[in-house]
Amino acid sequence: MRTGPRYRWFVVGVFFAFMLLHQADKLLIGPLTTSIMETFGINEVQMGAVFTGALLVGAVMYPLWGYLYDRYARAKLLALASFIWGSTTWLSAIAPTYPAFLGTRASTGVDDSSYPGLYSLIADYFEPGVRGKIYGLLQLTQPLGYMLGLIAATVLSGVLGWRGVFYVTGSLGLVLAVVIFFGVREAPRGRSEPELADLEQIGVYRFDRKVAMGLFRKRSLLLLFAQGFVGVFPWNVITYWFFRYLETERGYDEGSVLLTMGVAVMVLASGYFIGGLAGDFFFKRTPRGRLLVSMAAVLLGAVLLSATMAVPKGNQTLFLVLLSATALFIPFASPNVVSTVYDITLPEVRSTALSIQYFIENGGAALAPLLAGIIAVRSSLHVAILVICVVAWLLGSVILGFAAYLVPRDIQTLREQMRQRAEHERLAQAISD
């Protein structure tokens, strides 16, 4: 099956809408934290458990989603994920007690692990040299979704309450489930690989256990897994606690919080696309390009956040400038890590590979909000955010450096495998003709 440029971009548009609204639903709990804590009369540790519960469920579900995506039609499974998103968000909205809310909010993690199939499907619509910028474009939805959630929480919660906001975002999930089910077509696995570009038809490749086990023999991929373990700690801490940090420890009113987070999030959003673009640019010059860009950006993020948190409380302007500079580099690694995972794995196990990556990321980082809550109770959110983020980024930059050194061999191995597959396909077609 070949698809025209217009349809490919239609698919990107649908997935952009899905990810944007899903991220808004997932992340708006941050701005609603204070209201939810007041409703149930809970402290930071109990609220941290709510955040961690959904992250743990999402982490546990990654291997299952990865297998299903590599075995069955990814488009239909993404429609199912959207349906689950809408349904579980509604359940959270009607939860009458804290234990019920803890359980229902944890259930929202089931669909949070659905992105590997989306990225895998996109990889079969776009060739390797441009995937970084496409993933960067799609990952704009994470900060933009946070911003949308922030606006929804600020504007709608006063009218509808936090439960009403969940009703709205849950309903949007159900609508998008219908759009994806009827509007997005499956693409053959490996269709966009350059070695297969001139073939009219290619074979059907599905999950293979031996191929999947071979993922653990790729040294650069193992290092990406290790980096993933620490790499998402900062994002989860900032996502779930930074709003409250500005309110309670820096004394920001609602308008100042909205301005500060709005500017920072918009800058951060641009960082996904710029990071993916930079990764594509340097990847065309060296196979280490994507990971070198990621390493440099992660290191800069640690330095800039340290400077940001050292700004005196009264100097909101300087704080905003440095926070925005930090935000630009925070997301650089994300689209490049996804692209690198696909640069070194066969098409039929790409969802599995990325699911393992995200499983390890979220399995470790799921503890980050709870850990931050514990540190905050004993010390402050300032200390919690600074220590967790800086330590994680410094470790991540070292691991990415080693991965960049090793990745060329794994890329070369994949390209040889794809050339062999292309020769096999041509031979099979010649015999059938």
N, C-alpha and C positions, 0 to 999 in steps of 0.2 A: 504494500500500500504506500503510495506517495501522496504527500499532502502539499498544497500550495502555501506560499508565504502568508496569505491572508488568514487561512484557517489556523496555521501555527500560532499566529499572534492572537487569534480568537481564543485558543486554548490558554495562552499565557494570560490573557485578560480575565478569563473565568477563574483561573487559579489565583491570580492576583486578588480578585474580589473575595474568593474563598479564604485565602490566607489573611487578608486585611481584616475581615470581619471576625474570623476565628481568633486572631491575635487580640483584637479589641475585646472580645468576650473573655478570653483567657487572662488578659492583663489588667482589665479595668478593676479587678478586685484590689489592686494596689491603691488607687485613689479612693476606693470605697472602704478601705481597711478600718478607718476610725469609726465610721457609721456601723459597720458590722460588729466591731468589738463592743460598741455601746449597746447594740441590740441584744447581744447575748451575754453581756457583762463579763468579758474574758480579758486576759492579759496578753502580753506579747508572745509568751511561750505557747499559749493555746492557739493564738492566731498563726504563729509560725508552724504549728502542727497542721493547720488547714492548708497552708501553702505546700508544705512538704508532702502531705498525703496525696494531692493531685500529681505532684512530680514523681513520687514513687510508683503510683499506678501507671503513669505514662511510661516510665522507664521499664517496668515489667512487661508492658505490652509491646515494646519495640521489636523483640525477636519474633513474636507471633505475626505482627503486621508485616515485617520484612519477608518472612516465609510466604505469607499469603500473596503479597504483591509480586514476588518472583514466580509464583505458581499459577496465579489466576489473573483475570483482567483487572488492571490497576484502576481504570476509570470507574468501574462499577464499585470497587472497594472504596474509592474516594467519595463516591456518593453516599455509601453506607456510613463512612466516617462523619460526613456532614450531618447526616440524620442523627447519629449518636450525640454529636455536639449539641444540636438543638434540644434533644430530649433530656440530656443530663443537666443542661443549664436550667431548664424548666423545673426539674426536681430540686435543684439548689434554691430556686426562688421560693418554693413552697415549704422548705424545711422549717419546722416550728421551733426546734431546739438546737442548742450547740452540737450535741452528738449527732443529730440528724444532718445538720449542715456539714459537719466534718465528713460524714459518710458520703453524702450526695456530691459535695465538692470534690472529694477524692475520685468519684466516678467520672468526673469530667476529664480526668487524665487518660481515659480509654482512647479518645480521639486525638489527644495531643501528640500521639506518636504516629500519626498518619502521613507525615511529610515525606519520608523516604520514597514511597511509591510515586508521589507527585514529582519529585526531582528525577526519579528514574524515567518516568514517562516523558518529561521534558527533555532528558538526555537523548531520547530516541526521536525527538523532533528537531534538535539543533546539534551541529557538529562540535567537536571538542574545543576548537579555537575560540568559540564565542560563548561557551557555557558560563564562564565566570561572570560576564556582564548580565546574562539572563538570570542566573541565580542571584546576583546582586540586586537586580531589579525586583525579583520576587521577594527577596528578603528585606526590601524597603518596607514591606508590610508589617514587620515586627515593630519597629519604632513608630511607624505611622498608625499601626493598630493601637499601640500604647497611647499615642496622642488622641486618637479617636475615642478610646476608652476614657481617657482623662476628661475630654470635653463632654462625653456622655454622662460620666459620673458627676461632673460639675453642674451641667445644665439640667439633666433629667432627674438626678437623684432628689433634688429639691422638690420636684413636682410629683415624680412617681415613686420615690424611695428607692433604696438599693435593690429591693425585690423587683420592682417594676422595670429597672434597667435590665436585669437578667431576663425578664420576660421578652423584652424587645430583641436582645441579641440572640436568644434561643430561637425565636421565631425566624430570624434571618438564616440561621443554620438549616432549618427545615426547608426554606425556599431554595437555598443553594443546592441542597441535596437533589432536588428535582432538576435544576439546571444542569448539574454535572451528569446526572444519570442519562438525560436525553441529548445533551449537547456535546459531550466530549467523547471522541473515538479513541480506541486503543491503537497503539502504534507497535509494529513488530520490534522485538528487542534487538538492538544493534543496527537498526535501519540507518542511523545517521553517522555511523563509523566510516571514516574515509576509505578504508579498504573495501567496504561493501557498497560504496556510493554508485558504482556503475552497474550494479545488478538490478534487474527488474524485480526479481523475487528472491527472498531469502528464507531459510528454514525457520522453524519455530523452535526457539530456545527457552527452556524453562528451568526452574530451580534444580540444581544437581548437588547432591550432598557432598560428593567428593570435591567438586569445584568450590563449594562453600567452605569446606574444611581447609582448602588450600589458602584461603584468605589469611589464616593465622601463620602462614609461612612467608608472608610479605613483610619484610622488616620495616619498610617505611610506613605501611599501614598500621602495624603494631605501635609505632611511635605516635601516629595520629590518634590511635585509641588512647594512649597514655596522656597525650596532650588534652584530649577531650575530657578526661576525668577531672582535670583542674580548670579547664578553659571556660566552663559555664558557671562556675562559682560566682564570679563577679556579676555576670548578667542577672542571675537570680537574686542576688543580694540587692543590687541597684533597683531591679524591677519591683521587688516587693517591699523594700524598706526605705528607699530614697525619698519618696513622697512624705512619709511620716517624719523622716529626719529633718527635712526642710521645715515642716510645721512645728515640731517639738523642740529641736535643738538649735536651729538657726533663727527661729522666731518669725518665719515668713507667714504673711496672711494669705488668704485664698488667691487673691489676684497676683501676688508675687510668686506663689508656687506655680500658677498657671503660666505666667510669663517665662519664668526660669526653665521649667520643664518643657514648655512649648518650643522655645528656641533651641534648647539642647537636643530635644528629640528630632527636630527638623534637620539639624546638623548631623546627628547620628544616622538619620535615614539616608542622607547623601553619602555617608561613609560606606554603606553596603555596595552601592553602585560604583563609587569611585574605587573601592577596594577590589571589586570584581574586574573592573576595567584595567586597573593597574596589574592585576594578576594575569589577565589575558595578554597584556602588552609584554610583560617580561617572560611569560611562558613561551611566547613565540621566539624568544631569543635564547632562552635556556630552560631546560625541563625543571630546573630548580626555582624558576621565577615566582610561581605562585606562593611557595612556602617561604621564600626569602622576604617577599612583601609582607606575609603574615607575621613572621618573626619580628621584623622591624616595627610593625604597627603595635604589636602586643607590648613590646618593650617601651615604646613611646607612651602607650596608655598608662603604664605603671608610673612613669616619671610625672606625667601631666596630672594624674589624679592626686598624687602626693602633694603637688604644688597647689592644686585646687582646694584640698581639704585644709591646707595650712592658712588659707585666706581668713582674716578676721571676720567675725560674724556681721559686723556693720557694713562691710564693703561688698554690697550685693553686685555691683557692676563688675569688679574684678573677678568675683566668684563666677559670674555668668560667662565671662570671656574665657576663663581657664576651663570651666566645665564644658563649654562648647568645643574647645580645642581637644579635650580628652575624648569627647563624644565622637569626633570625626574619625579617630583611629580605632576605637573599640571594636567596630564591626568588620574591619578589613579582613580578618582571618576567616570569617564565616563562609562567604561564597567561595573562597579559594580552597578551603578544606574540603567542601563538598565536591568541587571540581576535581581536586586531586584524588579523592576516593574513587571517582569515576574514571580518572586517567589511568588507574592501575588495576581495575577490576573488570571482569567479563560482564557483558550486559545482563545475563540471566541471574547474576547474584548481586547486582548493584543495590537493590533495595535491602537485601540482607546485610551487605557490607555497611551501608549507611545506618541501618537499624542498629547494628552492633555499636557503631560509633556513637549514635545518640543514646543507646542503652547505657553505655559506659559514662557518657557525659551526664545524663540525668540521674543515673544511679548514684554517682558521687555528689553531684550538685544539688540533688533533691534535699540533702541535709543542710545546704547553705542557708536557707531562710530560718530554719530552726536554730542552727548554730549562731547566726547573727542575732536572733532573738535572745538566746542565752547570754551572749556577750553583752548585749544591750542592757539586759536586766542587771548584770554584774558591774558593767562599766558604762558604756554609752553606745548609741548607734554610730557615732563618729568613729570610734575605735573599731567597731565591728566591720563597718564598710571599708575602712582604710586597710586594716590588716588582711582581711580575706581577699580583697581585690588585688592588692599589690603583691602579696605572696603568690597568688595563683598566676598572675601575669608573668612574674619573673620566672617561675618554673616552666610555664608554657613557652616562653621565648627560647629557653635552652632546649627543650624537647623539639620544637619546630626547627631549630638549627640542625640537630642531628637528622631529622626527617628529610630536610632539604638536601643534605649530603648523600643520603641513600636513595632518594626517589628516582633518579634517572634509570637505574637498572630495572626497577619494577615497571616503569613506563615502557621501556624498550621490550620487556617481556610481553606486555599486553599487545603492543603493536605487532609483534611476531605471531602471537596467537591469532590476531584478527586477520593477518595475511594468510595464515594457514587455513583459516575458516573460509576466507574468500576463494582460495584455490579449490577447496572442497566443494563449495557451492557452484563454481563454474564447471567443475568436472561433473557434478550431478546433473546440472542443466544440459550439458553437452550429451550425456548419456540418454537423458529423457527425450532430447530432440532427435 
